[in-house]
Amino acid sequence: MACPEKRTGADPRENEWIIMLVIFDCDGVLVDSEIIAAQVDSGLLTEAGYKIGADEVGQRFAGLNWDKIVEAVEAELGHSIPEEIRDRSEKELDIRLAAEVQAVAGADAMLDRLDFARCICSNSSGERLKMTLTKTGLYDRFRPYIFSAREVRDGHGKPSPDVFLHAAEELEFEPHMTAVVEDSVVGVQGAVAAGMRVVGFTGASHSWPGHGEALMDAGAVTVVRRFADLPPTIEALAEWDTNALNV
């Protein structure tokens, strides 16, 4: 079975624990793709006259799609980036991802230990999600519960909560019964807006000094750096009294 059965446990009104759904972001959490995207975007933006390194792209724009990044850069530049450069991003990134992307270290072993229903919510397209997850061997561990923000509801990406709420509805869990694993500030903001608890993740290659603090400031309840620490962290969250968390 690709995803564990949804389980029913004690009524949270009668007990201090509830069974939870775990929602994973994909890029920068399950697959180590954010560093590759940052390298592609850095090269294109520098070519367009906005000199920026991959590390700064990762820190400033993690979780945002190319259109949002271009919008922010154009506002700073005061003029538009040439269409030819804008149009190359998706193709160049797909080529690099198909050749280079790998699963984040420990992802498989973590999923073996995680005894909760699970799914993926991402700002990436469904086509790209299938490609990267298949290449890294993770696609069958989540399908069909893989949701692209572009393809549900009105297509609003994170920090909109829409994709998270859609996933919870599809799997029949209330938001307060859900934990989200996110590496980006916009992802944390979206999950918090959905009424979900968030575990920040800083174990991928694009992480930077202060990454964990930024995720906590955005609303994550805790941060983990290694997937080995995630199952016990989720188990601890499952036993917290949600009333005490004001969620």
ZAMARGU-4260 file (C-alpha; in steps of 0.2 Angstrom, whole numbers, plus 5000, padded with zeros to 4 digits):
<rodrens>
0) 5000/5000/5000 | 5007/5017/4995 | 5000/5026/5010 | 4995/5020/5027 | 4977/5017/5031
5) 4968/5032/5039 | 4966/5027/5057 | 4954/5032/5070 | 4959/5034/5088 | 4952/5042/5104
10) 4941/5057/5102 | 4952/5072/5105 | 4939/5079/5117 | 4940/5064/5128 | 4959/5061/5127
15) 4975/5071/5126 | 4981/5062/5110 | 4975/5061/5092 | 4980/5052/5077 | 4987/5063/5063
20) 4989/5065/5045 | 5007/5070/5040 | 5009/5082/5025 | 5026/5083/5017 | 5032/5097/5006
25) 5042/5089/4991 | 5056/5101/4985 | 5069/5103/4999 | 5061/5091/5010 | 5059/5074/5002
30) 5069/5078/4986 | 5085/5088/4986 | 5079/5099/4972 | 5080/5117/4980 | 5099/5118/4978
35) 5097/5114/4959 | 5083/5126/4957 | 5093/5140/4965 | 5108/5137/4954 | 5097/5138/4938
40) 5088/5153/4944 | 5105/5162/4950 | 5112/5159/4932 | 5097/5166/4923 | 5095/5181/4935
45) 5113/5185/4934 | 5112/5184/4915 | 5097/5196/4916 | 5108/5209/4925 | 5103/5204/4943
50) 5119/5197/4950 | 5115/5184/4964 | 5122/5168/4970 | 5113/5152/4972 | 5115/5153/4991
55) 5106/5170/4991 | 5092/5163/4979 | 5089/5149/4991 | 5088/5160/5006 | 5078/5173/4999
60) 5066/5164/4988 | 5064/5146/4994 | 5047/5139/4991 | 5042/5152/4978 | 5040/5147/4960
65) 5050/5156/4946 | 5036/5168/4942 | 5035/5175/4959 | 5054/5176/4960 | 5054/5186/4943
70) 5041/5197/4950 | 5051/5201/4965 | 5067/5204/4955 | 5058/5215/4942 | 5052/5226/4956
75) 5069/5229/4962 | 5077/5232/4945 | 5063/5243/4940 | 5061/5235/4923 | 5056/5218/4915
80) 5067/5203/4913 | 5068/5198/4895 | 5055/5185/4890 | 5068/5174/4882 | 5077/5172/4899
85) 5060/5170/4908 | 5055/5156/4897 | 5071/5146/4899 | 5069/5142/4918 | 5056/5128/4917
90) 5065/5119/4903 | 5083/5121/4910 | 5077/5116/4928 | 5068/5100/4921 | 5084/5095/4912
95) 5095/5097/4928 | 5082/5088/4939 | 5080/5074/4927 | 5099/5071/4927 | 5104/5076/4945
100) 5090/5076/4958 | 5091/5064/4973 | 5081/5060/4988 | 5086/5069/5004 | 5096/5057/5014
105) 5086/5046/5026 | 5069/5049/5017 | 5066/5030/5014 | 5071/5025/5031 | 5060/5038/5039
110) 5045/5033/5029 | 5047/5015/5035 | 5046/5021/5053 | 5032/5034/5051 | 5016/5026/5056
115) 5003/5039/5051 | 4993/5043/5035 | 5004/5054/5024 | 5003/5064/5008 | 5012/5078/4998
120) 5007/5096/4996 | 5019/5106/4984 | 5020/5122/4974 | 5027/5112/4960 | 5017/5106/4945
125) 5010/5088/4945 | 5021/5083/4930 | 5037/5089/4939 | 5032/5081/4955 | 5029/5064/4946
130) 5046/5066/4938 | 5056/5070/4953 | 5048/5058/4965 | 5049/5044/4952 | 5068/5047/4949
135) 5071/5047/4968 | 5060/5031/4971 | 5047/5040/4982 | 5032/5041/4970 | 5025/5024/4974
140) 5026/5028/4993 | 5014/5043/4991 | 5003/5040/4976 | 4989/5045/4973 | 4990/5057/4988
145) 5001/5070/4979 | 4994/5087/4977 | 5000/5102/4967 | 4994/5119/4973 | 4992/5124/4955
150) 4980/5110/4951 | 4968/5111/4966 | 4954/5124/4971 | 4959/5141/4963 | 4977/5136/4960
155) 4984/5148/4973 | 5002/5142/4979 | 5009/5143/4996 | 5008/5154/5007 | 4989/5151/5003
160) 4983/5137/5014 | 4972/5130/5000 | 4983/5115/4995 | 4984/5110/5013 | 4966/5111/5016
165) 4962/5102/5000 | 4973/5087/5006 | 4965/5086/5023 | 4948/5086/5015 | 4953/5073/5003
170) 4960/5061/5016 | 4946/5066/5029 | 4956/5073/5043 | 4953/5090/5052 | 4967/5103/5051
175) 4971/5101/5070 | 4974/5082/5067 | 4987/5087/5054 | 5006/5090/5055 | 5016/5097/5040
180) 5034/5096/5036 | 5041/5111/5028 | 5057/5119/5023 | 5052/5136/5017 | 5044/5151/5026
185) 5030/5152/5014 | 5026/5134/5016 | 5026/5136/5035 | 5015/5152/5033 | 5002/5142/5022
190) 5001/5127/5034 | 4999/5139/5050 | 4985/5148/5040 | 4977/5131/5037 | 4977/5128/5056
195) 4990/5114/5056 | 5005/5111/5066 | 5022/5113/5057 | 5039/5104/5059 | 5052/5114/5050
200) 5065/5104/5041 | 5083/5110/5037 | 5091/5094/5031 | 5093/5097/5013 | 5108/5105/5003
205) 5100/5122/5002 | 5099/5125/5020 | 5108/5141/5027 | 5113/5148/5044 | 5097/5155/5052
210) 5086/5143/5042 | 5078/5135/5057 | 5076/5151/5066 | 5067/5158/5051 | 5055/5143/5051
215) 5051/5145/5069 | 5048/5164/5067 | 5035/5159/5053 | 5026/5148/5065 | 5034/5131/5065
220) 5032/5123/5082 | 5050/5114/5081 | 5063/5111/5068 | 5073/5095/5064 | 5088/5093/5054
225) 5089/5074/5051 | 5075/5063/5045 | 5080/5051/5059 | 5073/5063/5072 | 5056/5066/5062
230) 5046/5050/5068 | 5048/5053/5086 | 5045/5072/5084 | 5028/5068/5075 | 5024/5055/5088
235) 5027/5068/5102 | 5016/5080/5093 | 5002/5067/5092 | 5001/5067/5110 | 5000/5085/5113
240) 4984/5093/5119 | 4979/5103/5105 | 4969/5115/5116 | 4985/5120/5124 | 4992/5124/5107
245) 4978/5135/5103 | 4976/5127/5086
</rodrens>
